[in-house]
Amino acid sequence: MKKQQTIIFITGAFVHNSIWEPWINFFTEKGFNAIAPAWPHKQGTVAELKQSLPDNKDFSSLHLSDLIAHYEKIAKEQPDKPIVVGHAMGGLIAQVLVNRNVVAAGVALHSVPPKGVFSFEWSFLKSVWKPIGFLPFGKKVFMMEQNEWNYSFANGISAAEQKATYEQYCIPESRQILRDALTDMAKIDFIKQHPPLLFITGTDDRITPNSLNYENYARYLKDHSITDYKEFGGRNHLSIALPGWQQQAEYIIDWIEIHSLS
């Protein structure tokens, strides 16, 4: 009997890992073993985390390197090398795990860029300035307000959808992890041979614009490794949770089958 290929879904910053539940069901029905482990200190419901994370000193001190190690350990615990699918900060983690050759393949959805890849688009700068907190905020946790969520994550959808997705998925985030994305913890060797890697982005994404994702993709040497890019029109940063998310999921499954990764 053919072994089940494991898919590890990795959540981005500010978002509860329950966002992957429809994806888990979808990939499970397609014959995959699909899991979406929470970040360290993020076990619990959205309501519980909104109450507990602001005072959780362990969480506010968490580094990106700790987060990467967390998912690397999970990947290595699988019977065979898994495929990782990461959204936003999860996309950056997927790139790092691909770069370290600890996974069979990676998909970076609307990915946070690695060190050295940057955007000067106003929407990007406006979205990240306050959460990162370049002023001396110390080791504090940041919680997006509804209007910030609407602009950076949920633009282009109705006010009712914006409110519903904010209440259902938005949780506090560690500024330390966001800042670490600008350091060597987020460094990628673009020349190194690596397992297959797919970038997916959307034309309406404000916080990780499609131009930023394309620049990230373009940095990779493609002579020796599969590195692909797909852009979906009219999709914002929260596209994995909005109607039509199945289009992206189907594309990923087709990509996996084309490259015989399952």
N, C-alpha and C positions, 0 to 999 in steps of 0.2 A: 504493500500500500504506500502511496506517495505521502511523504511527510508534509504536514502543514507548515507553510512559510509564516513566520511570526512578523507582524507589523507592530512597531512601537510608535504610538502617536505622542508627540512632545508638545506640550502647551506653551504658548507665549506668555509674556509678561501681562499682568492685569487681568488674566482670563482664567476662569476655573476649568479644571480638566474635564468636567462633565460636558463641555462643549463638543467633545469627541464621541459622545454616546451614539448619535446616529451613524457616524462613520464606523464605529466598532461593529454595530449591527450590520451595516452594509458590507463591510469586508468579511465579516464572519459568514454571512450568507454566500459569499463568493469563495469560501473555502479556506480563508486565512485564519490564523490565530491572532486576533487583534487585541491589543491592550493599550491603555493610556495612563501610565502611572503618574501620580501627582508629584509636584516639586516637593523637596524637603520642607517640612513645617506647613504644608498646604493640604494636609488631610483634614477633611471636614466639609460641611456644606458652605455655600456662599455666605449665608447669614452668620454662621459660626466664625468664618475667616474674617469677615468685615469687623467683627467684634474683637477677635483675639490677635490678629496680626499686628495692629498698630503698637501693641505693648510687648510683642515677642522679640526680645533682644537677639535671640539666636537667628531669627529670620532676617532682621534688619542688618545683621553682620554677615549674612551669607554672601559668598563670592561666586562669581561665574564659574571659577575653577571647581568649586564644590558641586555646583549644579551639573557641570559636564561630567565630573567623576560619578555622580549619582546615576546618570543615564548610561555611562560607559559600563558601570557595574551591572546594571540591569541587562544591557545588551550581551555582556559576556556570560550571564547566567542562562541564556537561552541555549537549547541543545544544538542549534546551528546559528550562524550569523544571521541576525534579523535585518529587515528593512526598516529604516527610521523615516518617519514623516513628521516634520516639525513646522509649526506655524510661528512666524515672527521671531522671537528669541529662540523658540524651538527650532526654527530653520537654521539659525546660526549654530546651535548645538548639533544639528544633523550634519552640517558642513564639517564641523570639527571631528565628529565621529567617523565620517567618510574619510577625512584626511588622515586619521589614525588607523584606518583600515580595520576597524573593529566591527563593521557592519557590511552586509552584502550590497547595500545600495542606500541612497538617501534621497529624500524629496524635501526641498526647501520651499515652503509656501509663504509668499509675502515676507521674505526673510529679512531679519536684522542683518546688516552687513558686517563682515569681519573687519578687523583693524586695517586702516588704510583705504577703505572704500567709504566715500562720504557723499552726501548730497547737499547742494546749496539751494534746493527748491524751498520756497517759503513754507509750504505746507509741512515739509519734513522738519524744518527748524522750529516752527510754531508748535508742532506736536511733541517734540522731545525736550524742548528747553526747560519747561517747568518740571516734568517728571524726573529728569536727570538731576536738576538742582545744582547748577554750577556754583551758586552762592554757597557759603558754608553752613549747610543745613545739618551736617553731622550724619550720624548713622540713623536716619529716620526712614519711616515707611511712608509712602505716598499713596493717597487714594484719589483717583480721578473723580472729578465732579461730572454730573450729567452732561453739561455743555461741552466739556473736554472730550468725553466719550463720543458725543454726537459728531464733533468735528474730526477727530482722529481715527475713530473706529467705524462709526455708523453713519457716515455721510451718505446722502442720496436715498435714504429710506424714510418712511413716515415717522412722525413724532411718536406715534404709538409703538412702532417697532423699536425705535431708539430707546424708549423708556423700558420696554419689556426686556430687551437684550441687556441693558445696563443692570437691571435688577436680577436677571437670571445668571449672568456670567461675570460681571465686573467685580474684582477683589483688589485689596491693597497690594502694593508692590514695594520691594526693597530698592531704594535708590542705588545701593551699592552694586547690585547686579547690573543695573542699567549703565552705571559709570564704567564697570569692568569691560563692557563691550567696546570701549575705546582703547583698551590696553592690550598687552601681549597675550592676555588670557584668551582673546578673540582672534589671535593670529592664525592665518592659514598659509600653508605652503602651496601656492598656486601652480608650481612647476611639477610637484610630486605626482607620480602615478597614483590613481585612486579608483575605488569602486564607482560604478555608475551613479551619476548625480543629476537630478532634474530640478530646475527652478520653475516655479509657477507664480505668476503675479497677476495683478489686475490694473486696468487703466485708470480706475477711480480711487486707488489706494493713496491716501494722503501721508500716512506716517512712514510707510516704506514704498515710495513711488516706484512705478514700473521702470523708470529710467535708472533708479538706484539698483534695482534687482538686475537689470540688464548689464550694468557696469560690473556688478559682482560676478555675474556669469562670464562676462568677457575677460575677466582677469585670469581665468583658468586656461592652462595649456591643454589643447584638445587633441594633440597628435597621438597620444597614447591612452587616453581614457575617455569614456562616454560622458559627455557633459551636455545636457539639453536644456532648452528654454521654451516655455510656453506662456503666452500672454492671453488673458481672458478679458474681453471688453465689458465695460460697465460694472466691474466688480470692485468693491471697497475692501478695506482691511479685514472686515469681519465676514468676508464672503463664505468662510467655511461653515458659518452658522445660519446663513440666509437661504431662502428658496433658490434652488439651482445649484446647491453645493454638490449634488450628485454628478454634475458635469465634470467637475474637477476630479472627483473620486473615480469616475469611469476612465478619465484620461490617465490617471495614475495606474490603474489596473492594466489598461492597454499597454502602457509604457513598460510595466513589469513583465508582461507577457512577451512583448517584442524583444526584450533583452534576455528572455529566458531566466528570469530571476526567481521564479517560483516553481 
